[in-house]
């Protein structure tokens, strides 16, 4: 997700919402750009999740750089044709959440 294109919000119903802020403008609507039907959600905690944010870009860049240095980020898999291939799981973005108890969770989305 790109910060200029996507919004993020925690909620009291355990869910974290991520939505496209441009989608209403792309359809030619003139209503608010921060509310629309183009969103995804996932459970942030077992209680309310009032805080959700994208990790700073530099933190994501550092995580990608560290991951590439580790052999663990490469994984061999056997394809249907029987040949081996190596998959690399690059980080797309990182989301950090916090709940009312002060528990902080980090969610990583891979390409």
Rosetta constraint file for C-alpha pairs under 8 A:
AtomPair CA 1 CA 5 HARMONIC 7.39 0.50
AtomPair CA 1 CA 6 HARMONIC 6.18 0.50
AtomPair CA 1 CA 92 HARMONIC 7.35 0.50
AtomPair CA 1 CA 93 HARMONIC 6.49 0.50
AtomPair CA 2 CA 6 HARMONIC 5.78 0.50
AtomPair CA 3 CA 7 HARMONIC 6.78 0.50
AtomPair CA 3 CA 54 HARMONIC 7.62 0.50
AtomPair CA 4 CA 21 HARMONIC 7.97 0.50
AtomPair CA 5 CA 20 HARMONIC 5.77 0.50
AtomPair CA 5 CA 21 HARMONIC 5.50 0.50
AtomPair CA 5 CA 22 HARMONIC 6.15 0.50
AtomPair CA 6 CA 18 HARMONIC 6.60 0.50
AtomPair CA 6 CA 19 HARMONIC 5.40 0.50
AtomPair CA 6 CA 20 HARMONIC 4.51 0.50
AtomPair CA 6 CA 21 HARMONIC 5.37 0.50
AtomPair CA 6 CA 22 HARMONIC 7.86 0.50
AtomPair CA 7 CA 18 HARMONIC 5.60 0.50
AtomPair CA 7 CA 19 HARMONIC 5.31 0.50
AtomPair CA 7 CA 20 HARMONIC 6.37 0.50
AtomPair CA 7 CA 21 HARMONIC 6.18 0.50
AtomPair CA 7 CA 34 HARMONIC 7.36 0.50
AtomPair CA 8 CA 16 HARMONIC 7.26 0.50
AtomPair CA 8 CA 17 HARMONIC 5.62 0.50
AtomPair CA 8 CA 18 HARMONIC 4.50 0.50
AtomPair CA 8 CA 19 HARMONIC 6.58 0.50
AtomPair CA 8 CA 52 HARMONIC 6.58 0.50
AtomPair CA 8 CA 53 HARMONIC 6.31 0.50
AtomPair CA 8 CA 54 HARMONIC 7.53 0.50
AtomPair CA 9 CA 16 HARMONIC 5.82 0.50
AtomPair CA 9 CA 17 HARMONIC 5.28 0.50
AtomPair CA 9 CA 18 HARMONIC 6.67 0.50
AtomPair CA 9 CA 50 HARMONIC 7.73 0.50
AtomPair CA 9 CA 51 HARMONIC 6.93 0.50
AtomPair CA 9 CA 52 HARMONIC 5.49 0.50
AtomPair CA 9 CA 53 HARMONIC 7.18 0.50
AtomPair CA 10 CA 14 HARMONIC 7.78 0.50
AtomPair CA 10 CA 15 HARMONIC 6.41 0.50
AtomPair CA 10 CA 16 HARMONIC 4.62 0.50
AtomPair CA 10 CA 17 HARMONIC 6.41 0.50
AtomPair CA 10 CA 44 HARMONIC 7.87 0.50
AtomPair CA 10 CA 49 HARMONIC 5.21 0.50
AtomPair CA 10 CA 50 HARMONIC 4.56 0.50
AtomPair CA 10 CA 51 HARMONIC 4.87 0.50
AtomPair CA 10 CA 52 HARMONIC 4.87 0.50
AtomPair CA 10 CA 97 HARMONIC 7.57 0.50
AtomPair CA 11 CA 15 HARMONIC 5.80 0.50
AtomPair CA 11 CA 16 HARMONIC 6.30 0.50
AtomPair CA 11 CA 17 HARMONIC 7.89 0.50
AtomPair CA 11 CA 48 HARMONIC 6.24 0.50
AtomPair CA 11 CA 49 HARMONIC 5.26 0.50
AtomPair CA 11 CA 50 HARMONIC 4.88 0.50
AtomPair CA 11 CA 51 HARMONIC 7.46 0.50
AtomPair CA 12 CA 47 HARMONIC 7.61 0.50
AtomPair CA 12 CA 48 HARMONIC 4.21 0.50
AtomPair CA 12 CA 49 HARMONIC 5.77 0.50
AtomPair CA 12 CA 50 HARMONIC 5.98 0.50
AtomPair CA 13 CA 47 HARMONIC 7.51 0.50
AtomPair CA 13 CA 48 HARMONIC 5.50 0.50
AtomPair CA 13 CA 49 HARMONIC 7.30 0.50
AtomPair CA 14 CA 43 HARMONIC 5.54 0.50
AtomPair CA 14 CA 44 HARMONIC 5.72 0.50
AtomPair CA 14 CA 45 HARMONIC 5.62 0.50
AtomPair CA 14 CA 46 HARMONIC 6.23 0.50
AtomPair CA 14 CA 47 HARMONIC 5.53 0.50
AtomPair CA 14 CA 48 HARMONIC 4.36 0.50
AtomPair CA 14 CA 49 HARMONIC 5.17 0.50
AtomPair CA 15 CA 41 HARMONIC 6.13 0.50
AtomPair CA 15 CA 42 HARMONIC 5.39 0.50
AtomPair CA 15 CA 43 HARMONIC 4.42 0.50
AtomPair CA 15 CA 44 HARMONIC 5.43 0.50
AtomPair CA 15 CA 45 HARMONIC 7.54 0.50
AtomPair CA 15 CA 48 HARMONIC 7.52 0.50
AtomPair CA 15 CA 49 HARMONIC 6.55 0.50
AtomPair CA 16 CA 41 HARMONIC 5.35 0.50
AtomPair CA 16 CA 42 HARMONIC 5.46 0.50
AtomPair CA 16 CA 43 HARMONIC 6.15 0.50
AtomPair CA 16 CA 44 HARMONIC 5.71 0.50
AtomPair CA 16 CA 49 HARMONIC 7.01 0.50
AtomPair CA 16 CA 52 HARMONIC 6.70 0.50
AtomPair CA 17 CA 39 HARMONIC 6.63 0.50
AtomPair CA 17 CA 40 HARMONIC 5.80 0.50
AtomPair CA 17 CA 41 HARMONIC 4.47 0.50
AtomPair CA 17 CA 42 HARMONIC 6.94 0.50
AtomPair CA 18 CA 39 HARMONIC 5.48 0.50
AtomPair CA 18 CA 40 HARMONIC 5.31 0.50
AtomPair CA 18 CA 41 HARMONIC 6.23 0.50
AtomPair CA 19 CA 34 HARMONIC 7.94 0.50
AtomPair CA 19 CA 36 HARMONIC 7.74 0.50
AtomPair CA 19 CA 38 HARMONIC 5.68 0.50
AtomPair CA 19 CA 39 HARMONIC 3.98 0.50
AtomPair CA 19 CA 40 HARMONIC 6.28 0.50
AtomPair CA 20 CA 34 HARMONIC 7.93 0.50
AtomPair CA 20 CA 36 HARMONIC 7.98 0.50
AtomPair CA 20 CA 38 HARMONIC 5.96 0.50
AtomPair CA 20 CA 39 HARMONIC 6.50 0.50
AtomPair CA 21 CA 33 HARMONIC 5.35 0.50
AtomPair CA 21 CA 34 HARMONIC 5.38 0.50
AtomPair CA 21 CA 35 HARMONIC 7.56 0.50
AtomPair CA 21 CA 36 HARMONIC 7.94 0.50
AtomPair CA 22 CA 26 HARMONIC 6.18 0.50
AtomPair CA 22 CA 33 HARMONIC 6.36 0.50
AtomPair CA 23 CA 27 HARMONIC 6.44 0.50
AtomPair CA 23 CA 33 HARMONIC 7.43 0.50
AtomPair CA 23 CA 36 HARMONIC 7.33 0.50
AtomPair CA 23 CA 38 HARMONIC 6.95 0.50
AtomPair CA 24 CA 28 HARMONIC 6.53 0.50
AtomPair CA 24 CA 29 HARMONIC 5.49 0.50
AtomPair CA 24 CA 30 HARMONIC 7.43 0.50
AtomPair CA 24 CA 31 HARMONIC 7.33 0.50
AtomPair CA 24 CA 32 HARMONIC 7.66 0.50
AtomPair CA 24 CA 33 HARMONIC 5.76 0.50
AtomPair CA 24 CA 36 HARMONIC 6.49 0.50
AtomPair CA 25 CA 29 HARMONIC 5.59 0.50
AtomPair CA 25 CA 30 HARMONIC 6.80 0.50
AtomPair CA 25 CA 33 HARMONIC 6.74 0.50
AtomPair CA 44 CA 48 HARMONIC 7.91 0.50
AtomPair CA 44 CA 49 HARMONIC 5.87 0.50
AtomPair CA 44 CA 97 HARMONIC 6.55 0.50
AtomPair CA 44 CA 98 HARMONIC 7.97 0.50
AtomPair CA 44 CA 105 HARMONIC 7.65 0.50
AtomPair CA 45 CA 49 HARMONIC 6.09 0.50
AtomPair CA 45 CA 99 HARMONIC 6.70 0.50
AtomPair CA 47 CA 99 HARMONIC 6.76 0.50
AtomPair CA 47 CA 100 HARMONIC 7.44 0.50
AtomPair CA 48 CA 99 HARMONIC 5.83 0.50
AtomPair CA 48 CA 100 HARMONIC 6.60 0.50
AtomPair CA 49 CA 97 HARMONIC 6.82 0.50
AtomPair CA 49 CA 98 HARMONIC 5.95 0.50
AtomPair CA 49 CA 99 HARMONIC 4.50 0.50
AtomPair CA 49 CA 100 HARMONIC 6.97 0.50
AtomPair CA 50 CA 97 HARMONIC 7.96 0.50
AtomPair CA 50 CA 98 HARMONIC 6.78 0.50
AtomPair CA 50 CA 99 HARMONIC 6.01 0.50
AtomPair CA 50 CA 100 HARMONIC 7.19 0.50
AtomPair CA 51 CA 97 HARMONIC 5.40 0.50
AtomPair CA 51 CA 98 HARMONIC 5.19 0.50
AtomPair CA 51 CA 99 HARMONIC 6.73 0.50
AtomPair CA 52 CA 95 HARMONIC 6.93 0.50
AtomPair CA 52 CA 96 HARMONIC 5.75 0.50
AtomPair CA 52 CA 97 HARMONIC 4.36 0.50
AtomPair CA 52 CA 98 HARMONIC 6.70 0.50
AtomPair CA 53 CA 95 HARMONIC 5.71 0.50
AtomPair CA 53 CA 96 HARMONIC 5.47 0.50
AtomPair CA 53 CA 97 HARMONIC 6.54 0.50
AtomPair CA 54 CA 93 HARMONIC 7.46 0.50
AtomPair CA 54 CA 94 HARMONIC 5.98 0.50
AtomPair CA 54 CA 95 HARMONIC 4.57 0.50
AtomPair CA 54 CA 96 HARMONIC 6.25 0.50
AtomPair CA 55 CA 59 HARMONIC 6.34 0.50
AtomPair CA 55 CA 60 HARMONIC 6.72 0.50
AtomPair CA 55 CA 93 HARMONIC 7.56 0.50
AtomPair CA 55 CA 94 HARMONIC 5.41 0.50
AtomPair CA 55 CA 95 HARMONIC 5.61 0.50
AtomPair CA 55 CA 96 HARMONIC 6.29 0.50
AtomPair CA 56 CA 60 HARMONIC 6.63 0.50
AtomPair CA 57 CA 61 HARMONIC 6.21 0.50
AtomPair CA 58 CA 62 HARMONIC 6.06 0.50
AtomPair CA 59 CA 63 HARMONIC 6.16 0.50
AtomPair CA 60 CA 64 HARMONIC 6.16 0.50
AtomPair CA 60 CA 91 HARMONIC 7.50 0.50
AtomPair CA 60 CA 93 HARMONIC 6.46 0.50
AtomPair CA 60 CA 94 HARMONIC 6.55 0.50
AtomPair CA 61 CA 65 HARMONIC 6.19 0.50
AtomPair CA 62 CA 66 HARMONIC 6.11 0.50
AtomPair CA 63 CA 67 HARMONIC 5.96 0.50
AtomPair CA 63 CA 91 HARMONIC 7.70 0.50
AtomPair CA 64 CA 68 HARMONIC 6.21 0.50
AtomPair CA 64 CA 90 HARMONIC 6.67 0.50
AtomPair CA 64 CA 91 HARMONIC 5.98 0.50
AtomPair CA 65 CA 69 HARMONIC 6.62 0.50
AtomPair CA 66 CA 70 HARMONIC 6.76 0.50
AtomPair CA 67 CA 72 HARMONIC 7.90 0.50
AtomPair CA 67 CA 73 HARMONIC 6.06 0.50
AtomPair CA 67 CA 90 HARMONIC 7.92 0.50
AtomPair CA 68 CA 73 HARMONIC 6.64 0.50
AtomPair CA 73 CA 88 HARMONIC 6.01 0.50
AtomPair CA 73 CA 89 HARMONIC 6.16 0.50
AtomPair CA 74 CA 86 HARMONIC 6.30 0.50
AtomPair CA 74 CA 87 HARMONIC 5.73 0.50
AtomPair CA 74 CA 88 HARMONIC 4.89 0.50
AtomPair CA 74 CA 89 HARMONIC 7.06 0.50
AtomPair CA 75 CA 86 HARMONIC 5.49 0.50
AtomPair CA 75 CA 87 HARMONIC 5.36 0.50
AtomPair CA 75 CA 88 HARMONIC 6.67 0.50
AtomPair CA 76 CA 84 HARMONIC 6.53 0.50
AtomPair CA 76 CA 85 HARMONIC 5.65 0.50
AtomPair CA 76 CA 86 HARMONIC 4.52 0.50
AtomPair CA 76 CA 87 HARMONIC 6.37 0.50
AtomPair CA 77 CA 84 HARMONIC 5.75 0.50
AtomPair CA 77 CA 85 HARMONIC 5.63 0.50
AtomPair CA 77 CA 86 HARMONIC 6.38 0.50
AtomPair CA 77 CA 87 HARMONIC 7.37 0.50
AtomPair CA 78 CA 82 HARMONIC 5.78 0.50
AtomPair CA 78 CA 83 HARMONIC 5.77 0.50
AtomPair CA 78 CA 84 HARMONIC 4.68 0.50
AtomPair CA 78 CA 85 HARMONIC 6.50 0.50
AtomPair CA 79 CA 83 HARMONIC 5.53 0.50
AtomPair CA 79 CA 84 HARMONIC 6.15 0.50
AtomPair CA 79 CA 85 HARMONIC 7.03 0.50
AtomPair CA 89 CA 110 HARMONIC 5.86 0.50
AtomPair CA 89 CA 111 HARMONIC 6.31 0.50
AtomPair CA 90 CA 110 HARMONIC 5.48 0.50
AtomPair CA 90 CA 111 HARMONIC 5.56 0.50
AtomPair CA 91 CA 108 HARMONIC 6.90 0.50
AtomPair CA 91 CA 109 HARMONIC 5.99 0.50
AtomPair CA 91 CA 110 HARMONIC 4.41 0.50
AtomPair CA 91 CA 111 HARMONIC 6.06 0.50
AtomPair CA 92 CA 108 HARMONIC 7.70 0.50
AtomPair CA 92 CA 109 HARMONIC 5.58 0.50
AtomPair CA 92 CA 110 HARMONIC 5.14 0.50
AtomPair CA 92 CA 111 HARMONIC 5.48 0.50
AtomPair CA 93 CA 108 HARMONIC 6.17 0.50
AtomPair CA 93 CA 109 HARMONIC 5.52 0.50
AtomPair CA 93 CA 110 HARMONIC 7.26 0.50
AtomPair CA 94 CA 106 HARMONIC 6.95 0.50
AtomPair CA 94 CA 107 HARMONIC 5.70 0.50
AtomPair CA 94 CA 108 HARMONIC 4.62 0.50
AtomPair CA 94 CA 109 HARMONIC 6.32 0.50
AtomPair CA 95 CA 106 HARMONIC 5.85 0.50
AtomPair CA 95 CA 107 HARMONIC 5.10 0.50
AtomPair CA 95 CA 108 HARMONIC 6.51 0.50
AtomPair CA 96 CA 104 HARMONIC 7.03 0.50
AtomPair CA 96 CA 105 HARMONIC 5.75 0.50
AtomPair CA 96 CA 106 HARMONIC 4.60 0.50
AtomPair CA 96 CA 107 HARMONIC 6.31 0.50
AtomPair CA 97 CA 104 HARMONIC 5.62 0.50
AtomPair CA 97 CA 105 HARMONIC 5.23 0.50
AtomPair CA 97 CA 106 HARMONIC 6.50 0.50
AtomPair CA 98 CA 102 HARMONIC 5.99 0.50
AtomPair CA 98 CA 103 HARMONIC 5.43 0.50
AtomPair CA 98 CA 104 HARMONIC 4.43 0.50
AtomPair CA 98 CA 105 HARMONIC 6.35 0.50
AtomPair CA 99 CA 103 HARMONIC 5.57 0.50
AtomPair CA 99 CA 104 HARMONIC 6.90 0.50
